[in-house]
Amino acid sequence: MSEERRGLLCGLAAYGLWGAFPLYWPLLEPAGAVEILAHRVAWSVLTMGLLVVLAGRTRQFAALVRDPRARRLLGGAALVIALNWGVYIWGVNHGHVVETSLGYFVNPIVTVLMGVLVLGERMRPWQWVAMAVATVAVVVLTVDYGRVPWIALVLAFSFGTYGLAKKQAGAGAVESLAFETALLAPLAAAYLAWLATTGSFSFAAEGAGHAVLLASTGVVTALPLILFGAAATRLPLVALGLLQYLAPVLQFLLGLLVFHEAMPPGRWVGFGLVWLALLVFTVESIRHHRRRLAAVAEAIAG
């Protein structure tokens, strides 16, 4: 099997697992969203710590701890990813799977917007068109929902902020997530201890199966990350960029076909505009990437 084919399979598996998350989080009930989040952090820090050792990343982790700039950036990243995880879990377990998928559909466009606002990057004309269509889509969905689609917007902007902080920190995926969860672990442990003292701790109260499921949150967090890392080193960026749409597509289909969430006409119009914006955005990105490669090839040949 070629390296690129192996990378494609790893990418499909990673985004497929992320797309299937709406089937997993309800299994952890009756634990509430905050308790599930606390367990995810607590078990993830153990899992990621083990991965740092097994993957031979202890030196990189130590360098990360010694770097004040990386610590500040990843401290911010830890806060926004905790917000992202918590809102996503709450949304899925409260019947908003379709809206959570919307957040990850618009995330690529939000990421470009944040590059403009934070890094001073310039958007190309067709990117502005995609942004305008996406803005109209949010307005349409606000009218349809009778409220701003805050779950989707929080997910999109928190994940966009997380990606920006990680990019600026320049740290590897395994050691950076280990560091982020280590920062959050004391808060998670304190919350779980408080639940235990108040008699609201579901981990020990709902049987061994429930406890195992909660403990599995660390592996569930780490596995797609490992697969994604394997894909990222073997696939062109364009292919990886296209694969990212697999997760929200699966989430949308689960919300529609498995959880039977309502999709009135106005919501279809709003999602249709989002998909149109993504089509414009993706086609423009691919063409821009090809023009850049052609320019580089021409410069080398000249």
N, C-alpha and C positions, 0 to 999 in steps of 0.2 A: 504494500500500500504506500502511495506517495505521501510525502509530508503535507502537501496541500490538502489532499483528501482526508488525512488524519485530522488536520486542523479544522476542516469543514465539519467533520463528525463531532469533534469536541465543541465547536461553536453551536451546532444544532442542539447538542445535549445541554449545554449551559443555558441557552436561551429557552430551550424547551422546559427545563426545570424551573427557571424563573417564571415562565408562563403558566406553569402548573401550580404555583403557590396558592392561588385561591382554593384549591382542593385540600391544601395542607392545614392552613391556619384554623379553619373551623373545627378540625379534629382536636384542637387543643382546648376547646371550651369544656367546662364552664370557666376556665381561667379568662380573666378580662384582658383587654388589649395591653394595658400597662404591665400586668404580670407576665404576659407572654413576651413582651419586649424585654423585661428585666431578665427572664430566663434566657432569651436569645443572646443577650449581651454576656451573661454569666457563663453560659456554655460555649459561646463563641470564643471568649478570651482563652478558655482552656484548650479548645480545638486549635485556634490559631497559634497559641504558644507552642503546642506540640508540633505544628507544621513548621514553625520557624526553626525548631531544632532538627526535625527530620529532613527539611529541605536545605539545611546548612546555611541558613540566613541569619545566624546569631550575630555575626560581625556587622551585617548591614543594619540589623535591629539596634545594636549598640551605637552605631554611628548616628542613627536616627534620633536616639534618645539624647545624644550629645549636641545635636544641632538645634539651637534656639529657634531659628526661623521655621524649620520643619515642625518642631513641637507646636509652635503657635498655629501654623496652617492646619496641621492634623488635629489639633484641639478643636478648631472651628469645624473641621470636617466631621469629627466625632459627634458634635452637637447636632449638625444638620442631618447626618445619617440616622441618628436616633429619632429625630423628628420624622424623617421619611419612613423608617421602619414602623414607628408607632402609628402614624396616620394610615399607612397601608394596611396594617393588621386590623385596625379599627374599621376601616372602610370595607374590607372583605367580610369581616364578621358581622357587619351591620347592613349587608345587602346592597353595597355600592361597588360591586366588582366591575361593572361597565365603566363607572366613573374613574376607578383606579387605572383602568386600561387607558383612558383618555390622557391621564397624566404622563404616561410613558410614550404615548403617540406624539404629544407635543414637546416632549423633552428635547429632541434634537434642535428644534427651532428655538426653544428657550436657551439652550446652550450657546447658540450663535448670538442671541440677543445679549446674553451676559458677557460674551467676549467683546461686544461693542461697548457696553456700559462700563465694564470693569477694566478691560485691557486696552480699550481704545481702538479695537479693530474696526475695519470698515466693511460694511455689508455690500455685496454686489447687487445690481439692480433686481435680478430675479429672486434673490433672497428677500429683498424688500417686498416683492409681490407675495411671496409665501407668508411673510410676517403679517401683511395686511389681510390675507385670506384667513389666517389663523385667528386674528383679532376679531374679524366678523363672526367666525365660528364660535368664539367664546361669548360674544353678545347674543347670538342665536340660542346657545345652550343655556345662558343665564335666563333668558325669557322662558325657555321650555321648562327648566327646573324650578323656576320661580325663585331662584337664588343664584348667586355666583357659584360656579362649580369649584368650590374651594378645595375639595379633596384632590381633584386633578391638578389644580394650580399649586397647591402646597407640595404635592409629590414632584411635579415638574421642576419647580424652582429650588426645592431642597436638594434634589438629585443633581440639578445643574450646578448649584453652589458647591456641592460635594465634589463633583468632577473637576471644577475649577480649582478648588483648594488642593486636590490630589495632584493635579497637573503642575501647579506652582511648587508644591513640595518636592516633586520629582522622586518620590520613594517607590519602592517595589510594592506590588499588590499585597503580598503575604505579610511582610513586616509592617506595612502601614496599617492594615486592618487589625493586626495584632496590637499595635500601639493604640489605635483608636478604641478598641474594645477594652484595653487595659485602663484607659482613662475613664471610661464609662462604668467599669466593673464595680468600683466602690459604691456608686449611686445605686446600681442594680442590686448589689448585695444588701445595702441598707434597706431598700424597699422590700425585698423578699423577707428580710428579717422582721420588718415591721408587720408584714402580712402574717408571718408565723406567730408573732406575739398577739395579734388581734384575732386569731382563729380563722383568717380568711385565706390561708395558704393552701391552694388546691393541689400542690405537688404531692403531698403526702395523704391527701384526703380523698382522692378519686381513684385509688387503686394503682397497681404496678404499671398497667398499660399506659395510663395517663402520665405517670412519672417518666416512663421511657420516651414517650412522645415529646414531652417538654425537654428532656435531656438531648433529644435528637436535633434540637434547633441549632446547635453548634455545627453539626455535620451538614445540615441542610443549608446553612449559611456558607460554609467553606467549600462544599463540593462544586457548585456551579462556578465559584470564583476560580478554583483550580482549573476546571475545564475551559473557562474563558481565557485564562492565562496561556493555556496550551494552544488555544485557537489563535490568540493575538500574535504569537510568535511564528505562526505558520501560514497565516492568511494575509492577503493584501488588505489595506485599510478599507478600500471600497467594498470588498466582500464582507468584511466585519461590520461595516456600517449598515449594509443591507440586512444582515442577520439580526440586528438589534430590533427590527420591527416584528420579529417572530413572537417575542414575549407578549407585547400588548395585543397582538392579533389573537393569540391563544387565550389571554385573559378576557378579551371581548367576547370570544365565542363561548367561553365557559359561563360568563355572566348571562349571555343570551340563551344558550341551549341547555345548560345544566342548572343554573340558578333561576332561570326564567324571569329575569329582570325586565321591567317595562321599557319599550323603545317606541314611544309615540312618534308621529311624523316629524315634529319639530326637532326631536333628538336625532333622528336619522339625517335631517338636513344639516344639523350642526356637526355630526360626525363626518358626513360627506364632505363638508368644507374643510375639516381637519385633514382628511385623507387627500383632498385636492392640494392643500398646502404642502403636505408631505411629498406628494408626487412632484410638484414643482421644485421643492427644495432638493429632493434626491436626484432628479434628472440634472438640475443645475450643478450640483456637487460632483456628479460623475463626469459631466462635460468639463468642468473646471479642472478636475484631477487629470483628465486625459490631456487637456491643453498644456498643463504644467509639465507632464511627462514628455510631451512632444517637444516643448521648448527646451527642456533639459537635454533630450537626445540630440536636438539640432545644435545646441551649444557645444556638446561634446564632439559631434561630427565636424563642426566648423573649426 
